[in-house]
Amino acid sequence: MVRIGTIELGSFPLLLAPMEDVSDPPFRAVCKANGADLMYTEFISSEGLIRDAAKSKQKLDVFEYERPIGIQLFGSNIEHMVQSAEIATTARPDLIDINYGCPVKNVACRGAGAALLQDVPKMVRMTEAVVKATHLPVTVKTRLGWDDASKNILEVAERLQDVGVQALTVHGRTRVQMYKGQADWTLIGKLKENPRLTIPIFGNGDIDSPQKALEYKNLYGVDGLMIGRAAIGYPWIFNEIKHYLDTTELLLPPDVTERVNVARRHLEFSIRWKGERTGIFEMRRHYTNYFKGFPEFKPYRTRLVNAVEADELFSILDEIAEVFSPLVPS
């Protein structure tokens, strides 16, 4: 049984990665319904929280059916991270996660996210301060290092555990790599070989199929996997991986009816949570993956991303279900 504090996650949990502009409550809802064991909010700026910024505060929304759910924070100022952890704790998540892995320029170049990999003493001080600021378990998501010359995750992991971090997720790339090239899990495996480390270690990066999930589980001995981009528009990946790990048999991919039904639920929640205009706009990034592999689908995708009214979108989805039934994409 994998545990973070008192949170029990099963024998080999699958985590939904915190992804900016993706891992919102509507997306989390369909992932939870399809097998995600632990989910995180989009990352939330500590500066935004303490300024009471509306967008940051909305990201604190968590729902009972999502549990266990973590709120992820990022920032460069230790005092502000402490204040934001206190604010996040009042939203009643199950844990607080610190982002030391985001590679994007407007985060890392401001001294937050993966930038802290260049200043491990500050990272340790910040982490210790956040741990002391909340009664909730604190976890961390990070990368192998800043660049190939400074892959310091082995040191980072020990020092974070020493100040109270209760689980660690490692993306198998450096900050300089961004999301390019192939993720290297070698050092993630070495973390699991280190007898000093007793906290759960979760691996992240390039897990996009049940076969790869089993391969990496066996090769690197991690306690669980975090799934990111492969879940966008395809929340079924969690249950597909679980079934394959149990049986080494592949589930049939969802047919068009299932895809339309889940896309519809996702859209309905998006509109309900964000309002019609924003909910429709922010749903557009998901349609391509929901219907990936459908032959001659481009005209329908164009209609979906150009529609501005909910009734029109639901009508298009109904038409897709009728036209493509009983198609199962290859």
N, C-alpha and C positions, 0 to 999 in steps of 0.2 A: 504494500500500500504506500503510495506516494503522498506525503503530507507537507503542507506549508503551514507551520504553526499547528493549529488544531483543525485546519481544513483538509479533509480527506478527498483525494482526487482520483482514486482508483489505482490499478496496478501500472498503467502506462498511459497517462493522460495526454490528450491532444488539446493544445492551447490555440486560441485565435489571437493572432498578432494585433497589437495596436497600430492602426494605419490611419494617418491623417486624411480626413475627408472620406473615409471608408468605414471605419469601425464605429459607426454611430448606432443608436438603439435599434433602428429598423434592420440594419444589416446583422447586428448581433442576434436579433430575434430569430432570423432564419438559420443562422449558424447554430444557435443553441438547439433549435428544433431538429437539427440534422447531426447532432452528436458532439459539438464542442464541449469540452469538460471545464475549461476555465477561459474566461474572456477578459479583455481589457478595453477601457475607453480609448478613444483617440487621445494622443498625448495632449496635455493641457499645460499652457504656459503659466509658470508661477507668477510672472509679472501681470499677466492678464487676470489671474484670480485675485491677487491683492488689490488690483485697480477696480475690481468688481465689473470687469468687462462682460457684456452680455453673452458673447459667443463662448467665452471660457466657462462661464457659470452654467450655460446650457449643457456643456459636455459632462457636467457632474451628474446628470440624470442617470440613475440606475433603477432597475426594476426587480421585484422579488424573483420573477421567473428566471432572471439571468444568473442568479447566484450559483457558484461563487464568481464574483466579479471584482476586478481590480481597477482602480483609478491610476492612470499613469501621468506623472508630472515631469516637467523639464525646466531647467533654469540654470543661471550662472552665478546667482547671488545666494549665498548660504542662508542668510537671514530670511530672504524672500521664499526660499524653498521650505524653510521651517514653517513660515506663516501659511503657505499654500497647503502644506501637509495637514496643518490644523484645520484649515477650511475644508479640505477634501474629506477628512475624517468625519466631519459633521454630516456628510452626504451618505454615510453608512455603507461604504463598500466593504468587501471582505478583506481587502488588502490594499496597500499603496505600492506602486511600482515606480522606480526612478529610471528615466530614459538617459542612458549614457551611450546610446548607439546611433541616434539620428544623424545621418551624414549631410543633410541638405545645407546649403550655404547659409541661409538666413537663420539657421539654428547653430550650426557648428562654428561659424565665423563670429558669433556673438558670445562664444565661450560656454555654450550649453551643449547637450547631446554628446556626440562623439568627441567633441573638443576636450572633455574632461579626461580622455585617455592620454592626453599630453600633460596632464597635471594630476597624477595619481594621488599625491598627498591631499590636494584640495578635494578630489573625488571622495576620498576616505572621510575627510572632515565633514563634507556635506552629507554623506550617507549616515554617518554617526549622529549628526544633528537631526536628521529626519527620523531616524529610528527612535530617538528620545522624544520626538514631538508627537508621537501617536502610539496608541495602544495596539494598533493593528499590525499584522506582519508586514514587513517591508521586503520587497524583492527588487531585482535590478535586471534590466535588459541592456546589453552592450555588444561590442564587437571584438574581434581578435586583437585590435590595436589601431593606431592611427594609420600606419603604412607598413609595408613589408619589413622595414628596418626596425620597427618598434612594436612587434606583436607581444604585448605584455599581459595577455589575459591570464596566464598562470599566476603571476604576482597579484594581479587585480582580484582574482577570485578569492585567494587566501585572505587578503586584507579586507575585502568586503565581508566575508564570513566572520572575521574577527570582530567587526563592529556591529554585528547583529543582523545582517541580511539573511533571510530565511530561504531564498531560492535564487537561482541565477539562470537567465536565458542568454545564450551567446549566438549571435549571427556570425556565420562562418566567413565573413569578409572583413577587410579593414575599411576605415573611413574613406581612404583614397580610392578604393575600388568602387565605392558607392554600391550599385546593384549590378555591376558588370562582371563578366567572367563567371567562373564556377566557384561556388562556395567551397571552402576548404575546412573540413570537419576534423582534421587531424588533431589540432590543439584542443578541440572540444572533447575528443576521446581521451586525451592526456589528463584533462581535468577529472574525468571519472576514474582514472588510474591513480590519482593522488590520494593517499590515505588520510591526509589532513583535511580533505574536503568531505563534509558529511551532509551538506545541504543538497537538495535536488538540483540537478543540472539539466536544463532543457536545451535542445539543439534547434537552430532555426537557419533556414537558407536552402532554397531549391527543392524543398519537399513538395513535389507536384503529382505524385502518384502513389497508390498503395504499395506497389513493388519497391519504390525507392524508400518509402517509410520503413518497410521491413528490413531492407538492406542496411539502412543507416542505424536502425535500432540494434541490429546484430553486430555491425562493424564497430560502433562507437560506444555502446553501452549506456546511452543517455537514459534519463528517467522519464522522458516524454519528449514530444515534438511540438514546436510552435509552427503553425501554418499561417502564411500571410497571403501573398498574391494569388496563390492557387485557389483560395477560397472565394475570390472576388467573382461574383456571378456563378459560383459553383459551390454552394454550401454543402452539397452532398459528399464532398471529399472526406469529411470527418467520419461519417458512418461507413464509407467505402474502405477507408484505411482500417477502421476497427474490425470490419468483417474479414478483411484480408489477413490481418494479424492473427485472428482467431482460427481461420480456415484455410488460408492461402488460396482462396477462391475469389475471383473478381465478381462483384455485383454488376448486374446490367446497369448501364447509365440511365438516368431518368428520361422518360419519354417526353414528348412535347406537352402532354396534358400536365404532368408534374411540373415541368419548367414554367409553364404559364401560370399555374396555381401559386407557385412560390414567388415568381416575379410579381404577381398581383398582390400577394400579402405584403411583400416588401414595399411596393409602391403605396399601398393603402396606409401602412404605418409611417412611411416617409412623409406623406401628405398630412397625416394626423399630427405628427410630432413637429414638423417644420412649417406647416402651412402649405397651401396648394402650390404657390409659385415656386418657392424654394424646394419643396419636396419633389416636385416634378423635375426641376433642373438638376438636382443632385442625384437623382436616380439614373440619369442618362449614362453615366459611366459604367453601369452594370449590364445593360442590355446585350452588348456584344458577347459577353461571356455566358450569359444565360442561354443564348441561342447559338453558341459556337458550334460549327459543324453542320448547320442547316443549309442545304443547297439553295442557291439563289435567294438568300435571305436579305441581301443588301437593301432592296427597296423597303422592306418592312423596318429594318433598323433605321433607315432615314426617316421614315414616318414617326417612329417612336421618339427619336431625339429631336424632331421638329415640333411635335405636338405640345401645346401649351395648356390644354384643359384636361382634367382628369377623365371626364366621360369619353373623350376621344381616345385617350390612351387605353382605357379598359376595353373599348370597342376594338382597337387594333389587336390587343392581346387575345380577345375572343376569336378574331379572324385568324390569327396565327394558329390557335389551337385547332380550328376547323380545317384550315388549308393543309397543315403539316401532319395532322393526325393520320396514323399512329406512329409517326416517325420517331426513331431513336437515333440521334446523330452518331456518326462513326467517330 
